[in-house]
Amino acid sequence: MSNYIKQLQERRSIYALGQNVSLTQNQIENLIKEAVKASPSAFNSQSSRVVILFGQAKDQFWNEITLGALEKVTPAEAFEATKAKIASFAAGIGTVLFFEDQDVVKGLQEQFPLYADNFPIWSEHSTGIAQHSVWTALANENIGASLQHYNPLVDQGVAEVFNIPSSWILRAQMPFGSIEAPAGEKTYMDDSQRFMSFGQI
Ligand SMILES: Cc1cc2nc3c(=O)[nH]c(=O)nc-3n(C[C@H](O)[C@H](O)[C@H](O)COP(=O)(O)O)c2cc1C
């Protein structure tokens, strides 16, 4: 099997995260930057924006912004479980916030009116590709991660605390760290229900 397929298979949702990562902060930042830059976007519009949180900034995101927002909408009896879940994300070494710049989307819509309806969709595709590139690049360095979606609940808090431009819309959060427990079992539906192939080379 190709090395690339093996790397794709190594990327899993890792929920038991720790701080035992050998890469430096600078190396992690570069890895994430290069993974995003290598990801394609419609018309090479590069609409994806990324904020990487470490240390106290990462803790503030999870323990203050996210937990604070969740406390307002979570029934009191369920809040202990919520707290434990958020603590598991904060236990990692960092968190990547993925945004899409709506000014880029609007600019494309004005420049290419024929495709106006497609640009918001393609922006969503672009963030998904960027997220997957980063997730796989981290896995390739033996760093575990998962994909979370506390937006839009946390959007205002994130924008205020991290001084995020108003045109950036938060799309996903990716907590990462050392792999403290392996991924759960993954099942697959039957290939015959997913794939079709026609013709012959
Ligand atoms: C678009 C998308 C949204 C997801 N949202 C969440 C999420 O909000 N929380 C979470 O824990 N996992 C989320 N996941 C992770 C999936 O549950 C996970 O990728 C899937 O079960 C396959 O497992 P694997 O990542 O180990 O291959 C999401 C994945 C994708 C692709």
The ligand as an SDF file (V2000), in Angstrom:
LIG
                    3D

 31 33  0  0  0  0  0  0  0  0999 V2000
  -16.9710   17.3000    9.1700 C   0  0  0  0  0  0  0  0  0  0  0  0
  -16.6680   16.5530   10.4370 C   0  0  0  0  0  0  0  0  0  0  0  0
  -17.2100   16.9670   11.6370 C   0  0  0  0  0  0  0  0  0  0  0  0
  -16.8780   16.3260   12.8450 C   0  0  0  0  0  0  0  0  0  0  0  0
  -17.3200   16.8440   14.0270 N   0  0  0  0  0  0  0  0  0  0  0  0
  -16.8910   16.2850   15.1800 C   0  0  0  0  0  0  0  0  0  0  0  0
  -17.2140   16.8860   16.4300 C   0  0  0  0  0  0  0  0  0  0  0  0
  -17.8600   17.9410   16.4910 O   0  0  0  0  0  0  0  0  0  0  0  0
  -16.7760   16.2750   17.5680 N   0  0  0  0  0  0  0  0  0  0  0  0
  -16.0230   15.1340   17.5370 C   0  0  0  0  0  0  0  0  0  0  0  0
  -15.6330   14.6310   18.5920 O   0  0  0  0  0  0  0  0  0  0  0  0
  -15.6880   14.5500   16.3490 N   0  0  0  0  0  0  0  0  0  0  0  0
  -16.0860   15.1130   15.1860 C   0  0  0  0  0  0  0  0  0  0  0  0
  -15.7070   14.5530   13.9920 N   0  0  0  0  0  0  0  0  0  0  0  0
  -14.8870   13.3200   13.9840 C   0  0  0  0  0  0  0  0  0  0  0  0
  -15.6350   12.0980   13.4750 C   0  0  0  0  0  0  0  0  0  0  0  0
  -16.5660   11.6490   14.4290 O   0  0  0  0  0  0  0  0  0  0  0  0
  -14.5970   11.0380   13.1400 C   0  0  0  0  0  0  0  0  0  0  0  0
  -13.7060   11.5640   12.1860 O   0  0  0  0  0  0  0  0  0  0  0  0
  -15.2270    9.7540   12.6030 C   0  0  0  0  0  0  0  0  0  0  0  0
  -15.9860    9.1030   13.5860 O   0  0  0  0  0  0  0  0  0  0  0  0
  -14.1820    8.7740   12.0650 C   0  0  0  0  0  0  0  0  0  0  0  0
  -13.2220    8.4760   13.0530 O   0  0  0  0  0  0  0  0  0  0  0  0
  -11.6740    8.8090   12.8430 P   0  0  0  0  0  0  0  0  0  0  0  0
  -11.5060   10.2970   12.8500 O   0  0  0  0  0  0  0  0  0  0  0  0
  -10.9700    8.1540   14.0030 O   0  0  0  0  0  0  0  0  0  0  0  0
  -11.2300    8.2320   11.5170 O   0  0  0  0  0  0  0  0  0  0  0  0
  -16.0320   15.1810   12.8040 C   0  0  0  0  0  0  0  0  0  0  0  0
  -15.5020   14.7580   11.5770 C   0  0  0  0  0  0  0  0  0  0  0  0
  -15.8030   15.4340   10.4150 C   0  0  0  0  0  0  0  0  0  0  0  0
  -15.1580   14.9780    9.1320 C   0  0  0  0  0  0  0  0  0  0  0  0
  1  2  1  0
  2  3  1  0
  2 30  2  0
  3  4  2  0
  4  5  1  0
  4 28  1  0
  5  6  2  0
  6  7  1  0
  6 13  1  0
  7  8  2  0
  7  9  1  0
  9 10  1  0
 10 11  2  0
 10 12  1  0
 12 13  2  0
 13 14  1  0
 14 15  1  0
 14 28  1  0
 15 16  1  0
 16 17  1  0
 16 18  1  0
 18 19  1  0
 18 20  1  0
 20 21  1  0
 20 22  1  0
 22 23  1  0
 23 24  1  0
 24 25  2  0
 24 26  1  0
 24 27  1  0
 28 29  2  0
 29 30  1  0
 30 31  1  0
M  END
$$$$
